[in-house]
Amino acid sequence: MRKSRFTEAQIIGMIKEQEAGMPTAEVCRKHGLSQGTFYKFKSKYGGMEVSDAAKLKALEDENAKLKRLLADQMLDNVVLKDLLGKS
């Protein structure tokens, strides 16, 4: 996945500007992003604080690691079954 050029803190700051009353178009123009991107960020980070975003990132990283471990384990099981079946 492509890395965002904005940090979680910057994204949350943009959302808070919009929630404070600044028009969405002006927030997007000020920070140089499209409205579609802004609303995508808002759906992911809306209602969060910076600490919550850090926790979310840590959980996403841990989930990805666990998925890789599970895939490796399943592959090992398939290889072992194939070896035992050919004997």
N, C-alpha and C positions, 0 to 999 in steps of 0.2 A: 504494500500500500504506500502511496506517495505521502511523504512527510509534509505537513502543513507548514507554511511560512510564519504562522502565528502560534504563539504558545497558548496553553490553556488559560493562563492569566489574562492575556490580551483578548482572547475570545470572550471570556466571561466579562471583561471590561466593556467590550462592544455591546454585549447583550444588556448590560446594566445601563449603558447610555440610552439604548433604545427604550428600555423599560422606564427610564426617567422622563421620557417625553420627547426625545429627539426623533424626528421622522426616520423611518428605516432607510429611505433613499439617501438621506444625508449621512447617516452612519456608514453606509456602504461606500459612498463617494469619498468620505473622509479617510477611510481605511483601505480603499482600493480593492474592494471585492464585490462580487455580484450579489443580488438579492437572494438568488437561489442558494448560494453558498452560505449567506448569513442565516437563512432559515434552516439550513441543514445543521449549522453550528448550534442554532437555538434549540432545535429538537434534541440534540445530544447533550448540550451543556446548560440548557435553560433551568433556572432554579437552583443552580449549584454555586457553591463557593469554591475558591481556589483549592482548599484542602480536599474537598469532595472530588474534584477533578484529578488530583494526584492519587487518591485512593482508587478511582475508576481506572486510571492508567495502570496502576500496580496489579489490580485484579485482571485486567485484560492481558497483561504480560504473563501472569501466572496461568491463566486459562490457556493461552497459546502453548505454553511449555507443557502443560498437562495433556493437551491434545496431541502434541508431538510424541510424548512418552507412550500414550495409548496406541497411537499408530505404529510405533516401533514394536510394542509388545504384541500387537495383533499380527504384524508381519512375522515376528519370531514364531508365533503359534502356527501360522500357515506353513512355514518352512519345516518345523518339527513334524507336523502332521504328514507332509509330503515325504519326508525322510522315513518315517515309521511305516507309511503305507507302501513304500517300494521294497521294504525288506522282506 
